Amino acid sequence: MSLSRAPRRALPAAALVAAAALALTACSSDSNGKSGGGGGTNFVTSTGGISTVSKGERAATGTLAGKTIEGKQLDVADLKGKVVVLNVWGSWCAPCRAEAPHFAKTAKDMKAKGANVEFVGINTRDDAVDDGLAFDKEFGIPYQSLFDPYGKLILEGFPKGTLNPQAIPSTIVLDKDGKIAARSLMALDETKLRSMIDPLLAEK
């Protein structure tokens, strides 16, 4: 799916480069799991569109830290030792809205069972945090989201070839060492999401 979204206000000059890199396509789903870029990420894509990386070939992320939509500071590096699910989303994106109930349910269920996993959202291309806060309230999202309106974290936080900035929603799952182990460039249901998480929880 592809939508065009005009911003409600002009972008600050410092953000123009990042905004240009995100292009005008606001929401798309790549069922083939292609990244749209090179880089030594070592992904192997399954028929279901979920890409995985063997344990010995995984790359680390760059810095994924900043303010959340609630105004708190969050650094993904502090979550090392847990499996971390990073979901890139926008409140304006229909596939993001479709998958949100599955993410909310999975996160709540896994927390209730004491699973060694943390969920973190990356809210992108929303002009104001109020949009993201309304999204979280509507779908009962129980975890924090970094506020990344111009895609800076997406562009700088992941190795080249990991994410296609035009593919939103996207999901990256980090292993307990903080390395990129699985990726999806499409909306996920609970079954597919668990298929990315469970093997990493079982790793020693």
C-alpha positions in Angstrom: 0.0 0.0 0.0 1.2 3.5 -0.7 0.0 6.8 0.5 1.2 10.3 0.1 1.2 12.5 3.2 1.8 16.3 3.2 3.3 17.6 6.4 1.2 20.0 8.4 4.0 22.5 8.7 7.4 23.2 7.1 10.3 21.1 8.2 13.2 22.8 10.0 16.2 23.4 7.8 18.3 20.9 9.7 15.8 18.1 8.9 15.5 18.7 5.2 18.2 16.1 4.2 16.7 13.4 6.3 13.2 14.2 5.1 14.3 14.2 1.5 15.8 10.7 2.0 12.5 9.5 3.3 10.9 10.5 0.0 7.3 11.2 -0.7 6.0 7.7 -0.4 4.6 7.7 3.1 3.5 4.1 3.6 4.4 1.0 1.7 4.7 -2.7 2.3 7.4 -4.8 0.6 6.3 -8.4 0.7 9.5 -9.6 -0.7 11.5 -8.3 2.2 13.9 -6.4 0.0 15.9 -3.7 1.7 16.3 -1.4 -1.2 20.0 -0.9 -0.4 23.3 -2.7 -0.1 25.3 -3.5 2.9 26.6 -6.5 4.7 23.6 -7.3 6.7 23.5 -11.1 5.8 19.8 -11.3 5.7 18.2 -14.5 4.4 14.5 -14.0 3.5 11.9 -16.7 4.1 8.9 -17.2 1.8 6.8 -15.3 4.4 8.8 -12.1 3.9 10.6 -12.3 7.2 14.4 -12.1 7.0 16.8 -13.6 9.5 20.5 -13.6 10.2 22.6 -16.5 11.5 23.9 -15.9 15.0 27.6 -15.5 14.0 26.8 -13.0 11.2 24.7 -10.4 12.9 25.5 -6.7 12.8 25.1 -4.2 15.7 22.8 -1.2 15.4 24.0 2.4 15.6 22.8 4.7 18.3 19.1 4.4 18.9 18.4 6.9 21.7 16.4 10.0 22.2 13.1 11.3 23.6 10.0 9.2 23.5 6.6 10.5 22.5 6.0 10.8 26.3 9.0 13.1 26.6 11.2 10.6 28.4 14.8 9.6 27.5 15.3 6.1 26.1 18.4 4.4 24.9 18.0 0.9 23.3 21.5 0.1 24.3 20.3 -0.1 27.9 18.1 -3.0 27.0 21.1 -5.3 26.1 20.6 -8.8 27.6 17.0 -8.9 26.4 15.4 -9.6 23.0 14.3 -6.2 21.7 11.5 -5.7 19.2 11.8 -2.4 17.3 8.7 -1.4 15.4 8.8 1.6 13.0 5.3 3.1 12.7 3.3 6.2 12.0 -0.2 7.1 13.2 -1.2 8.0 9.6 -0.2 4.6 8.1 -3.0 2.1 7.5 -0.9 -1.1 7.7 0.6 0.3 11.0 -2.9 0.6 12.4 -3.8 -2.9 11.2 -0.8 -4.5 13.0 -1.0 -2.4 16.2 -3.5 -4.6 18.0 -1.2 -7.6 17.4 1.8 -5.8 18.8 -0.1 -4.6 21.8 -1.5 -8.1 22.6 1.9 -9.8 22.1 3.7 -7.3 24.2 1.2 -7.6 27.0 1.0 -11.4 26.9 4.8 -11.8 26.9 5.2 -9.3 29.8 2.6 -11.2 31.8 4.6 -14.4 31.3 7.8 -12.8 32.3 9.5 -13.2 28.9 12.9 -11.7 28.5 11.8 -9.3 25.8 11.2 -5.5 25.4 9.2 -3.7 22.8 10.2 -0.2 21.6 8.4 1.8 18.9 10.0 4.3 16.5 7.3 6.8 15.7 8.2 8.5 12.4 6.7 11.2 10.1 4.2 12.3 12.6 4.5 16.1 13.0 3.5 16.2 16.7 3.8 13.8 19.6 0.0 14.2 20.1 -0.6 12.0 17.0 1.5 9.2 18.4 0.0 9.5 21.9 -3.5 9.2 20.4 -2.4 6.2 18.4 -1.1 4.5 21.6 -4.3 5.3 23.5 -6.5 4.0 20.7 -4.7 0.6 20.4 -3.6 0.2 24.0 0.1 0.2 23.2 1.9 -0.7 26.5 5.5 0.3 25.5 7.4 3.4 24.7 8.1 4.8 21.3 11.1 7.0 20.3 9.9 10.2 18.5 11.6 10.3 15.1 9.6 12.6 12.9 12.2 13.1 10.2 13.6 9.6 10.1 17.0 10.4 11.6 17.1 7.3 13.8 16.0 5.1 10.8 18.8 6.6 8.6 21.6 6.6 11.2 20.6 3.9 13.6 20.7 0.9 11.3 23.4 -0.4 9.0 23.0 0.3 5.3 20.6 -2.3 3.7 18.8 -3.0 7.0 15.7 -0.8 6.4 14.0 0.8 3.5 12.9 4.2 4.7 9.8 3.9 2.4 8.7 0.6 4.0 6.6 1.4 6.9 5.7 -0.4 9.0 9.0 -2.2 9.6 10.1 -4.4 12.4 13.6 -5.2 13.6 14.3 -7.8 16.3 17.6 -7.6 18.2 19.1 -10.6 20.0 20.2 -10.5 23.6 23.6 -9.1 22.5 21.9 -6.1 20.9 22.6 -7.4 17.3 20.1 -7.4 14.4 18.7 -10.9 14.1 15.4 -10.6 12.2 13.5 -8.1 10.1 10.1 -7.6 8.4 9.2 -4.8 6.0 5.5 -5.5 6.2 2.6 -5.5 8.6 2.7 -8.4 11.0 0.1 -10.5 12.8 0.7 -12.1 16.2 1.8 -15.4 14.7 4.5 -13.9 12.4 5.6 -11.5 15.2 6.1 -14.4 17.6 8.0 -16.4 14.9 10.6 -13.6 14.9 10.8 -13.4 18.7 10.6 -17.0 20.0 13.7 -18.4 18.4 15.8 -15.6 19.9 14.4 -16.1 23.4 15.4 -19.8 23.1 19.0 -18.9 22.1 21.7 -19.5 24.8 
